[in-house]
Amino acid sequence: MKPTPVLPLPRRPVRAAAGTSAALPSSALDAMLDAAYETHRRFRHGAFAEPCPTCHVPAGELCLARRSVHAARRMAHRVRMAQAGPVPRAAAAAR
């Protein structure tokens, strides 16, 4: 039996590979992003725990801009987390 020759693969720099995937999002990347946003929305994680002052959707809903969380909503979440202090809300409620 003859061994099959193995041809070397073309080498690309890491920067070129990363730039290509960012420029052309695949359907798998789209699905992953949709699933992550839906999970955050459903369980009100992060900025989705706040109502959006820009597009006026209630807490737990996606912003009207597709695949975007408005800066005002993210800022409202950061302000609330800074006011809450270092003790998480669930731990503070258990005291």
Secondary structure, DSSP 8 states (H G I E B T S, - for coil): -------------HHHHHHHHHHS--HHHHHHHHHHHHHHHHHT-GGGGS--TTT---TTS--SSTT---HHHHHHHHHHHHHH-SS-HHHHHH-
